Amino acid sequence: MSDITEFSCPNCQIGICQSKKTTYLTIYDGMLVSVPNTPVWQCDICQYQEFEHQAINRLETLLGLQDSVPESPRSTPKIASIEPSESATVRRIKP
């Protein structure tokens, strides 16, 4: 993880992104790749996620996907947007 401990959320502009760990999922060559305990920055309000660039670069290197141009820190984030799901109280009836 980097030296930053938290920063303002670039998605909602209200919350604070804090360091956590989550599972990174991607599809590579038609196969699902799951990497547990991947460092991520997660907003405490909107649940926006921004993966650590260093960890994603290592993973892309292992998979053979890495670009030849190195990324600068936080220039173009690799994000996983969590869309708000339906309310837990909403129930749908099957037709």
Backbone as CSV, one residue per row, in Angstrom:
resi,resn,N_x,N_y,N_z,CA_x,CA_y,CA_z,C_x,C_y,C_z
1,MET,0.836,-1.174,0.000,0.000,0.000,0.000,0.886,1.245,0.000
2,SER,0.344,2.316,-0.480,1.117,3.546,-0.552,1.100,4.286,0.784
3,ASP,1.779,5.448,0.833,1.900,6.215,2.063,0.608,6.923,2.446
4,ILE,-0.311,7.108,1.500,-1.574,7.791,1.777,-2.437,6.879,2.633
5,THR,-3.065,7.437,3.674,-3.927,6.623,4.516,-5.388,6.765,4.130
6,GLU,-5.772,7.906,3.554,-7.132,8.109,3.071,-7.169,9.353,2.192
7,PHE,-8.210,9.440,1.348,-8.378,10.609,0.491,-9.856,10.760,0.159
8,SER,-10.247,11.926,-0.333,-11.638,12.189,-0.690,-12.055,11.322,-1.867
9,CYS,-13.295,10.877,-1.844,-13.804,10.008,-2.900,-13.982,10.786,-4.203
10,PRO,-13.359,10.316,-5.301,-13.526,10.999,-6.580,-14.893,10.750,-7.214
11,ASN,-15.651,9.791,-6.690,-16.958,9.455,-7.254,-18.070,10.311,-6.644
12,CYS,-18.241,10.264,-5.330,-19.339,10.990,-4.684,-18.919,12.346,-4.127
13,GLN,-17.622,12.585,-3.991,-17.084,13.842,-3.468,-17.460,14.104,-2.005
14,ILE,-18.052,13.122,-1.342,-18.472,13.289,0.048,-17.675,12.380,0.970
15,GLY,-17.584,11.119,0.589,-16.959,10.114,1.438,-15.442,10.164,1.421
16,ILE,-14.878,9.321,2.243,-13.433,9.172,2.361,-13.063,7.757,1.936
17,CYS,-12.108,7.636,1.020,-11.617,6.325,0.590,-10.544,5.860,1.563
18,GLN,-10.745,4.658,2.079,-9.813,4.091,3.041,-9.288,2.764,2.514
19,SER,-8.117,2.386,2.972,-7.462,1.167,2.527,-8.169,-0.063,3.087
20,LYS,-8.475,-1.012,2.185,-9.092,-2.277,2.569,-8.530,-3.368,1.672
21,LYS,-9.021,-4.571,1.827,-8.658,-5.683,0.945,-9.942,-6.304,0.433
22,THR,-9.927,-6.704,-0.840,-11.091,-7.334,-1.458,-10.620,-8.332,-2.502
23,THR,-11.539,-9.010,-3.135,-11.213,-9.956,-4.191,-11.288,-9.248,-5.534
24,TYR,-10.224,-9.351,-6.322,-10.172,-8.771,-7.657,-10.593,-9.835,-8.657
25,LEU,-11.577,-9.511,-9.483,-12.062,-10.440,-10.500,-11.848,-9.846,-11.878
26,THR,-11.386,-10.663,-12.821,-11.249,-10.242,-14.205,-11.385,-11.471,-15.093
27,ILE,-11.669,-11.236,-16.353,-11.721,-12.332,-17.314,-10.490,-12.224,-18.191
28,TYR,-9.718,-13.292,-18.233,-8.498,-13.335,-19.027,-8.565,-14.534,-19.961
29,ASP,-8.508,-14.257,-21.245,-8.508,-15.305,-22.255,-9.696,-16.256,-22.087
30,GLY,-10.869,-15.686,-21.779,-12.086,-16.473,-21.623,-12.217,-17.194,-20.300
31,MET,-11.286,-16.951,-19.378,-11.328,-17.615,-18.076,-11.461,-16.577,-16.967
32,LEU,-12.238,-16.901,-15.944,-12.399,-16.024,-14.801,-11.181,-16.146,-13.893
33,VAL,-10.568,-15.014,-13.565,-9.414,-14.994,-12.665,-9.849,-14.282,-11.392
34,SER,-9.670,-14.912,-10.262,-10.041,-14.370,-8.957,-8.796,-14.281,-8.081
35,VAL,-8.523,-13.082,-7.576,-7.350,-12.870,-6.723,-7.830,-12.329,-5.373
36,PRO,-7.826,-13.146,-4.332,-8.280,-12.689,-3.016,-7.259,-11.762,-2.355
37,ASN,-7.720,-11.001,-1.381,-6.892,-10.103,-0.570,-6.106,-9.093,-1.396
38,THR,-6.753,-8.491,-2.398,-6.126,-7.475,-3.231,-6.340,-6.107,-2.580
39,PRO,-5.282,-5.296,-2.431,-5.436,-3.969,-1.830,-6.350,-3.079,-2.677
40,VAL,-7.255,-2.383,-2.018,-8.222,-1.516,-2.693,-8.509,-0.307,-1.801
41,TRP,-8.837,0.821,-2.424,-9.320,1.995,-1.696,-10.832,1.982,-1.838
42,GLN,-11.578,2.023,-0.707,-13.033,1.949,-0.756,-13.647,3.117,-0.010
43,CYS,-14.626,3.763,-0.675,-15.328,4.897,-0.085,-16.279,4.411,1.005
44,ASP,-16.303,5.112,2.117,-17.172,4.721,3.215,-18.630,5.135,2.982
45,ILE,-18.900,5.969,1.991,-20.269,6.401,1.714,-20.871,5.649,0.519
46,CYS,-20.257,5.756,-0.666,-20.843,5.187,-1.890,-20.264,3.822,-2.273
47,GLN,-19.290,3.331,-1.535,-18.643,2.031,-1.765,-17.844,1.972,-3.070
48,TYR,-17.512,3.132,-3.650,-16.639,3.203,-4.824,-15.328,2.506,-4.480
49,GLN,-14.752,1.778,-5.440,-13.490,1.087,-5.200,-12.466,1.471,-6.249
50,GLU,-11.238,1.679,-5.791,-10.111,1.962,-6.668,-8.982,1.031,-6.247
51,PHE,-8.580,0.135,-7.153,-7.554,-0.842,-6.814,-6.172,-0.204,-6.781
52,GLU,-5.321,-0.725,-5.923,-3.929,-0.284,-5.834,-3.239,-0.558,-7.161
53,HIS,-2.623,0.456,-7.734,-1.975,0.320,-9.032,-0.823,-0.685,-9.000
54,GLN,-0.082,-0.675,-7.932,1.056,-1.587,-7.822,0.599,-3.046,-7.859
55,ALA,-0.480,-3.360,-7.148,-0.989,-4.732,-7.119,-1.545,-5.141,-8.481
56,ILE,-2.268,-4.242,-9.141,-2.832,-4.547,-10.453,-1.726,-4.702,-11.493
57,ASN,-0.694,-3.857,-11.402,0.441,-3.993,-12.325,1.121,-5.350,-12.174
58,ARG,1.292,-5.810,-10.930,1.886,-7.128,-10.696,1.012,-8.237,-11.284
59,LEU,-0.297,-8.121,-11.076,-1.220,-9.123,-11.596,-1.207,-9.132,-13.128
60,GLU,-1.238,-7.945,-13.750,-1.208,-7.861,-15.204,0.112,-8.401,-15.770
61,THR,1.195,-8.217,-15.040,2.477,-8.774,-15.456,2.414,-10.301,-15.449
62,LEU,1.828,-10.871,-14.400,1.696,-12.326,-14.321,0.822,-12.889,-15.444
63,LEU,-0.220,-12.130,-15.815,-1.126,-12.589,-16.860,-0.651,-12.229,-18.265
64,GLY,0.389,-11.398,-18.357,0.900,-10.986,-19.655,0.093,-9.866,-20.284
65,LEU,-0.569,-9.050,-19.464,-1.425,-7.974,-19.964,-0.826,-6.598,-19.786
66,GLN,0.308,-6.478,-19.155,0.846,-5.172,-18.777,1.229,-4.345,-19.994
67,ASP,0.876,-3.051,-19.937,1.260,-2.099,-20.981,2.747,-1.823,-20.867
68,SER,3.337,-1.364,-21.947,4.759,-1.043,-21.923,5.042,0.275,-21.230
69,VAL,4.007,1.141,-21.088,4.186,2.446,-20.445,3.758,2.324,-18.988
70,PRO,4.675,2.598,-18.031,4.294,2.515,-16.621,3.332,3.637,-16.239
71,GLU,2.412,3.324,-15.329,1.440,4.314,-14.875,2.021,5.149,-13.749
72,SER,1.646,6.420,-13.724,2.001,7.244,-12.581,0.941,7.008,-11.513
73,PRO,1.277,7.199,-10.241,0.332,6.917,-9.169,-0.953,7.731,-9.307
74,ARG,-2.103,7.048,-9.279,-3.448,7.605,-9.305,-3.767,8.429,-10.544
75,SER,-3.045,8.231,-11.666,-3.327,9.008,-12.871,-4.605,8.522,-13.559
76,THR,-4.702,7.238,-13.827,-5.905,6.665,-14.415,-6.254,5.426,-13.598
77,PRO,-7.141,5.570,-12.626,-7.406,4.481,-11.698,-8.090,3.292,-12.349
78,LYS,-7.740,2.123,-11.859,-8.449,0.903,-12.198,-9.557,0.806,-11.156
79,ILE,-10.790,0.919,-11.584,-11.864,0.980,-10.613,-12.852,-0.154,-10.801
80,ALA,-13.537,-0.439,-9.756,-14.658,-1.354,-9.798,-15.807,-0.614,-9.165
81,SER,-16.703,-0.146,-9.957,-17.823,0.619,-9.455,-18.887,-0.334,-8.949
82,ILE,-19.332,-0.104,-7.744,-20.401,-0.907,-7.176,-21.677,-0.100,-7.318
83,GLU,-22.547,-0.570,-8.170,-23.808,0.118,-8.399,-24.733,-0.169,-7.221
84,PRO,-25.515,0.819,-6.839,-26.464,0.573,-5.747,-27.446,-0.525,-6.146
85,SER,-27.567,-1.516,-5.311,-28.476,-2.611,-5.611,-29.877,-2.258,-5.130
86,GLU,-30.806,-3.086,-5.503,-32.169,-2.861,-5.070,-32.238,-2.959,-3.557
87,SER,-33.167,-2.252,-3.010,-33.348,-2.258,-1.574,-33.681,-3.678,-1.111
88,ALA,-33.230,-4.009,0.080,-33.477,-5.346,0.621,-34.964,-5.575,0.873
89,THR,-35.744,-4.503,1.018,-37.168,-4.644,1.285,-37.982,-4.844,0.011
90,VAL,-37.405,-4.564,-1.147,-38.133,-4.732,-2.402,-38.144,-6.204,-2.783
91,ARG,-39.303,-6.729,-3.026,-39.452,-8.130,-3.417,-40.150,-8.175,-4.774
92,ARG,-39.660,-9.007,-5.653,-40.302,-9.169,-6.947,-41.040,-10.499,-6.986
93,ILE,-42.187,-10.453,-7.607,-42.997,-11.666,-7.727,-42.709,-12.277,-9.082
94,LYS,-42.485,-13.572,-9.094,-42.223,-14.268,-10.362,-43.508,-14.293,-11.176
95,PRO,-43.381,-14.072,-12.508,-44.598,-14.104,-13.345,-45.156,-15.496,-13.480
